[in-house]
Amino acid sequence: MGTDFTVKAIFGICVLLSLWELSAVSFTNKKIKVRAKVPGQKVGIILFAVAAVVIMTRRWGTGGGVLLASGGIILAAVLNFAIKNGLSDYGVYINGRSTPYKNIKYYDLGSEEKDGYRLRLSALTKEIELLFPEKELELAIATLIEHKVLDMESYKAAKRQSER
């Protein structure tokens, strides 16, 4: 298995990732009611794409297959920016994946940052952090309350109460 197979595999992965992202754009973007940003996502995606292209071209040169795979990486990175993140009537969407409200234990309002307010959601299997602009924060909290997601203090109190 040589360089040619590796480059084709990388390109194949990029094609599959791009298809996933296109489906996420078409199926989830219209469901988002309160838009949010994922902290650090844009910087991480750009750094990964640049690093992958640099490593590939240094290792295998600039042949047609490498350029095609590099284009696939860049396309997948760009498509990721088209996916909306935020709250819907069903749950929380991040990068096309959803977590239903019933799986969120509580929310906790974090610090104010230049991009908005950090809101941490503790779900059954993961922690989710989102940034909401000031004008969307009230709507986000109202949406969480509407779907019976408790704030952290209320969750802790309810948990203590149930342990008695």
C-alpha positions as CSV (number, residue, x, y, z in Angstrom):
1,M,0.0,0.0,0.0
2,G,1.7,3.1,-1.2
3,T,1.3,6.8,-1.4
4,D,-1.3,6.5,-4.1
5,F,-3.6,4.4,-1.9
6,T,-3.2,6.8,1.0
7,V,-4.0,9.9,-1.0
8,K,-7.1,8.1,-2.5
9,A,-8.2,7.1,1.0
10,I,-7.8,10.7,2.3
11,F,-9.8,12.0,-0.7
12,G,-12.5,9.3,-0.1
13,I,-12.8,10.4,3.5
14,C,-13.1,14.0,2.5
15,V,-15.9,13.1,0.0
16,L,-17.8,11.2,2.7
17,L,-17.3,14.1,5.2
18,S,-18.5,16.6,2.6
19,L,-21.6,14.5,2.0
20,W,-22.3,14.4,5.7
21,E,-21.8,18.2,5.9
22,L,-24.1,18.8,3.0
23,S,-26.8,16.6,4.6
24,A,-26.3,18.5,7.9
25,V,-26.8,21.8,6.1
26,S,-29.9,20.7,4.3
27,F,-31.6,18.9,7.3
28,T,-30.6,20.9,10.3
29,N,-30.1,24.5,9.3
30,K,-33.8,25.1,8.9
31,K,-34.5,23.6,12.3
32,I,-32.3,26.0,14.3
33,K,-34.4,28.5,16.2
34,V,-31.7,30.1,18.3
35,R,-28.2,30.3,16.6
36,A,-25.0,29.8,18.5
37,K,-21.3,29.5,17.9
38,V,-19.1,26.6,19.1
39,P,-16.1,28.2,20.9
40,G,-12.8,27.7,19.1
41,Q,-14.3,25.7,16.2
42,K,-13.3,28.0,13.3
43,V,-9.7,28.3,14.5
44,G,-9.4,24.6,15.0
45,I,-10.9,23.7,11.6
46,I,-8.6,26.2,9.8
47,L,-5.5,25.0,11.6
48,F,-6.3,21.4,10.9
49,A,-6.9,22.0,7.2
50,V,-3.8,24.0,6.7
51,A,-1.6,21.5,8.7
52,A,-3.0,18.6,6.7
53,V,-2.4,20.2,3.3
54,V,1.2,21.3,4.4
55,I,2.0,17.8,5.7
56,M,0.6,16.1,2.5
57,T,2.5,18.4,0.1
58,R,5.7,18.1,2.0
59,R,5.5,14.3,2.2
60,W,4.1,13.5,-1.2
61,G,4.8,16.6,-3.4
62,T,2.2,18.4,-5.4
63,G,1.0,15.7,-7.8
64,G,-2.5,15.5,-9.1
65,G,-3.7,13.1,-6.4
66,V,-2.3,15.2,-3.6
67,L,-3.8,18.4,-5.0
68,L,-7.2,16.6,-5.3
69,A,-7.0,15.4,-1.7
70,S,-5.9,18.8,-0.5
71,G,-8.9,20.3,-2.3
72,G,-11.1,17.8,-0.6
73,I,-9.7,18.8,2.8
74,I,-10.3,22.5,2.1
75,L,-13.8,21.8,0.8
76,A,-14.7,19.8,3.9
77,A,-13.4,22.6,6.1
78,V,-15.3,25.3,4.2
79,L,-18.5,23.3,4.3
80,N,-18.3,23.0,8.0
81,F,-18.8,26.8,8.3
82,A,-22.1,26.5,6.5
83,I,-23.6,24.2,9.2
84,K,-25.6,26.2,11.8
85,N,-25.3,25.3,15.5
86,G,-27.8,26.2,18.2
87,L,-31.1,25.3,19.7
88,S,-34.2,23.8,17.9
89,D,-37.6,22.6,19.1
90,Y,-36.1,19.1,19.4
91,G,-32.8,19.8,21.1
92,V,-29.2,21.1,20.6
93,Y,-27.6,20.9,17.2
94,I,-23.8,21.0,16.8
95,N,-22.2,20.2,13.4
96,G,-25.3,18.4,12.2
97,R,-25.6,16.2,15.3
98,S,-28.4,16.6,17.8
99,T,-28.8,16.1,21.5
100,P,-32.4,16.0,22.6
101,Y,-33.5,18.1,25.5
102,K,-34.4,15.0,27.5
103,N,-30.7,14.1,27.5
104,I,-29.6,17.4,28.9
105,K,-29.2,17.4,32.7
106,Y,-28.7,21.1,33.3
107,Y,-27.3,24.4,31.8
108,D,-24.9,26.8,33.4
109,L,-24.3,30.4,32.3
110,G,-20.6,31.1,32.0
111,S,-18.6,34.2,31.4
112,E,-19.2,37.0,28.9
113,E,-16.7,36.8,26.0
114,K,-16.1,39.0,23.0
115,D,-18.3,36.6,20.9
116,G,-21.1,36.5,23.4
117,Y,-22.1,34.6,26.5
118,R,-20.8,31.1,27.1
119,L,-23.5,28.6,28.0
120,R,-22.5,25.1,29.1
121,L,-25.0,22.3,28.8
122,S,-24.4,19.1,30.7
123,A,-25.8,16.1,28.8
124,L,-25.9,12.5,29.7
125,T,-22.8,11.6,27.7
126,K,-21.0,14.9,27.1
127,E,-20.5,18.6,27.9
128,I,-21.7,21.1,25.3
129,E,-20.5,24.6,25.2
130,L,-22.1,27.3,23.0
131,L,-21.6,31.0,22.6
132,F,-24.8,33.1,22.3
133,P,-24.8,36.8,21.3
134,E,-26.4,39.0,24.0
135,K,-29.6,39.5,22.0
136,E,-30.0,35.7,21.6
137,L,-29.1,34.7,25.2
138,E,-32.5,35.4,26.7
139,L,-34.2,33.5,24.0
140,A,-31.8,30.6,24.5
141,I,-32.5,30.4,28.2
142,A,-36.3,30.7,27.6
143,T,-36.1,27.8,25.1
144,L,-34.2,25.7,27.6
145,I,-36.7,26.5,30.4
146,E,-39.6,25.8,28.0
147,H,-38.2,22.3,27.4
148,K,-37.7,21.7,31.1
149,V,-33.9,21.9,31.2
150,L,-32.9,23.1,34.7
151,D,-30.2,25.5,35.6
152,M,-27.3,24.0,37.5
153,E,-28.4,25.1,41.0
154,S,-32.0,23.8,40.5
155,Y,-30.6,20.5,39.2
156,K,-28.3,20.1,42.2
157,A,-31.2,20.9,44.6
158,A,-33.5,18.4,42.8
159,K,-30.7,15.8,43.0
160,R,-30.2,16.4,46.7
161,Q,-33.9,16.2,47.3
162,S,-34.2,12.9,45.4
163,E,-31.3,11.4,47.4
164,R,-33.2,11.9,50.7
